[in-house]
């Protein structure tokens, strides 16, 4: 299979698996010292090899494709991947069964998870969400298919968020006017984020009496700790990177993302213009059109004005256009 055929096959299967509600691919990072073992094992199992760009190999057997990238990322896809992962990849390469038996790796201790969305988007609100789950709730999150919202489509996030609203939760959504006001007050994004996280934790811990929380770390740990002290909150808060690997934090990430998407849509309707996510070239083009139609003050209503994107929009805006 040449590279173009490989790309076509990948996306055909991606669409097919997404339509079935399954994860199209399995991805893990492996120790590259295992590369030769992997190659020899796959050859002995009858896999046929090719070498697309940026990979050590792409091996195919029946309806399974196994790709090892130069980064160490191992990708498995195809209809028959489940047994291949459970009976070969996990026991022989990964030495754990976290994919096929995730329940064995769950943190079942009742706790609150907190995450945010919209921080890097010029348009739209900043949303910080918290979710509480006990042991039964955490198992329910697993059954619902909860995972990091960044690995889900917008439509899937919105649909699953509706289910998660049955859990105890709290959401702070700061539309741009309020966000910009608070940013001027705090003079620092991380301090603003700490205020939002502490506010969510305060409300949820009051609702549930749960003193334990995990958050996706966004700054030096002392930034949040200081804000919690100001609110006189005594909580056991674990701050860690990639905290969405925890199911409760992943649930919070879905609520935060859905709140952001809904808020962005509300603002889009208000200005009769679809507002893009992110802060790339398309964002600047829409910003220039909005300023041309409504004037520069419109940015305070729909955008985070401390972004350098604002100045780039205003500098490039031609009033005569």
N, C-alpha and C positions, 0 to 999 in steps of 0.2 A: 504494500500500500504506500503510494507516494504521499508527500506532505499535504497536497490539496485534497486528496481523497480522505486522508485522516481528518482534516478539518471539517469536511462535509459530514463524514460519519459521526464525528463528535457532536455537532450541532443538531443533526437529525435525532440522535439519541437523547440529547439534552431536552429538546422540545417534547419528545415522546414521554420521557420520564416525568417532566414537569406536569404534563397534562394528566398523568396518572396519580399525581400527588406524592410521588416518591422523590428522594434525592437522586439526581441523575448521576452523580459521581461520589466516590469515596476518595478522600484525600488525607494523607498522613505524611509527616516528615520522618525520614528514616536515616540512620547512620550509614553513610556511604561506604563504610567498610563492609557492609552487607551486600554491596552491588554484585560482586562475583557469585556469591551464593544464590542470590535472586536470579541471575542470568542462567546459571547451571540448572537450578530447580525448574525454572520455566521451560527450558529446553527439554528437560527430561519429561515434562508434562505435555509436550507436544505443541508448545506455543511457537508461532512464526514471528520472526523479528524484522523490524525496519528501524530506521534512525531519522526521525524528523528533527528539524533544527531545535537546539537548546535542550535536547534530551540525550540520555545515554542509550535509551532504546524505547521502542513501542512494540509490545508483544501482543499478538492476537491468537486466540483459540476459540473457535465457535463464536459465541455471543459475548465473549469477555475481551476487553482490551485493558492491558496493564502498561502504564507509562511511567518511567523513572526520569525525572527532569534533572538537569545538572545542578539545580539548587538543592537536591535531596528530596524534593516533593514527589511522592508516589501517588499516582492517580489510577483508580480502577473504575471501570464503567461497563455497562452492559446488563442484559436481562439476567444473566446467570452469575452475577458478581457476588451475591450474598453467600452462597456456599463456598466459593473460592476464598472470600475474605475470612469466613468463620473457620474453615478447616485448613487453610494454608497461611494467608497473610498474617492473621492475628497470632496463631501459636508459633509459627516459624520465624516471622520477621519482627512483628511488633511486641510479642511476648505479653500481650494483654488482650482482653475481649471487650474493650470499652465500646466498640461499634455495635457488635451483635448482642451484647448483654449490658447495656448502659445502666440498668437498674442496680447492678452490683457496685457501681462507682458513684452513685448519687450521694450527695450530702443531704441526709434526711432530717437533720436538725432543724426545727422551726426557725425561720429567719426572714428578714426583709432583704430584698435586693433592690438596688437603685442604679439607674443608668440615664443618660441624656441623649437628645437628638437635636439637630439643628445648629450645633455650635459652629460648624464650618460652612453653613449656608448663608449667603448674603441676604437673600429674601426669606421671609417667614419667621416664625417664632423660635425661641429656645424652649425646649420642653424637657423637663426632668420628671421621671416617673419612678415610683416605688411600688413594690408588690410584696405582699406577705403570703407565705405558704407554710403550713405544718407538714408533717410526714405524708398524710393522705393527699394534701394539696400538691406536694412535690411530685408524687406518683401520677397525679392527674395531669400535671404539666407535661410529664414525659408522654403520657397517653395522647395528649393533644398535639404532640409533635412540636413543642416549643423548642426553639433554637435561636441563636444570635440573629437579630433582625437584619443585620447586614448581609446575611446569606439567604434572605427571602425577598421575593418580589413585593412591590408596594401593595398589590391587590391581596396577596397572601397575608401581609402584615395587618392590613385593615380588617380582614375577615377574622383572623385569630384574635386580634385585640378585643373584638366584641365578646368573645368567649372569656377572655381574661378579666373582663370588667366584673365578672361574678366573684372574683377574689377580692379580698381587702386590698385596696390600692389608694394611691394618692398621686396627683399629677399637678405640677406647677408649669403652667404654660404662659410664657412671657411674650406677648405680641410686641412688634418692634417699638411702638411708642413707649411702652412700659420698660422694655429691655434697654432702650437707649437712655431712658431716665435713670435706671439703676446703674448702668455702666458709668454714667457721669458721676454718680454717687460713690461707687466703689473704685473707679479708676483702674480696674484690673479685671480681666475676664475670669481668672481663676478664683478670685474673691467672690465674684458674682455667682460662679458655679457652686462654690462652697455654701453660700447663702441659700441657693436653691436646693442643694442636696440636704442641708440641715433642716430646711423647712419641711421637705418631704419626710425626712426621718422623724421629725418632731410629731407630725400629724399621724403617721402610721404607727409609731410606737405608742402614741396615746390611744389609738383605736384598738390595738392588739395587745398591749402590755408586753410586747416582745422586745427585749433589750439587745438582740443580736442582729447584725446587718452586714452585708457584703456590698461594696460598691466598686464600680469600675474606676480605678484611680485616674485622676485627671491632673494632679499637681503633687507637689511635695505634701506628704501626709499631714504636716503641721498646719497647712492651710485650712483643711476641714476640721481638724482637731480644735483649732482656735475658734472657729465659728460655733462648734458644738458647745464649747465652754461658755461662749457669750450667751447661748440659749439655755445654759444650765442643764444640758442634757448629758446624762451619764449612761453611755451605751458602749457595747462591745462592737466596734465597727472595724471590719477587715477591709483595708484598701488594697486592691491588687490590679495589675494590668491584665487585660484579656479576661476580665471577670465574667464575661458572658458565657464562659464555659460552665458556670453555675446556672442551673435551670431557673432559679428564681430571678437572678439578675437578667438572664435571657428574656424571661417574661416581662420584666420591667423595660428592657430595651424595645420590646414590641409595642408596649403601651406608649413609650416616649415617641417612637417613630410614627405610630399611627396618629398621635396628637399633633406632631409636626406636619404630617401630610394633610390632615384635616384643616389645620390652621393655614397652611400655604394655599389650599384651595379656597378658603374663605377670603383671603386677601386677594387672590386672583379674580374672584368674582367682584370684589369691591372696585377694582381698577379696570375691570373688563379686559384683562390681559393675563394669559397664562404665565405664571412666574416660575422660572426654572430653579431647580435645586443647584447647589454648589456655588462657585464663584468664578466660573470660567468665562470664555468669550461670549457665549450665548447670554449669560447673565448681564454682562456689560451692555450688550445690544438692547436688551429689554429695558435696562435702566435708562439708557439714553432716550428711548421712545417715551418712557413714562415722564421723564423730566421735560421733554419737548411738549408733552400734552398737558401735564399738570403743574409743572414748575419743580424746582429743586426740593421744595419742602415735602413733596410726596415720598421722598426716600425715607424720611423719618417715620412714615406711617407703614411702610412695607419692608424696610431693610434695616440691617444692623450697621449703623452709620460710622462706627469706628473702623470698619474694614477699609483697607486702602482702595477697594473697589469703588467706593463712593467718589473719592477724589479723581480716580481714573475716568469715571463716568462724567463728572462735571468738567474735567479738563478737556475731554474729547467731544463734549456736546457742542453742536453747532446750532445756535439759536435761530439761524435762518433756514435750517433744514426742516 
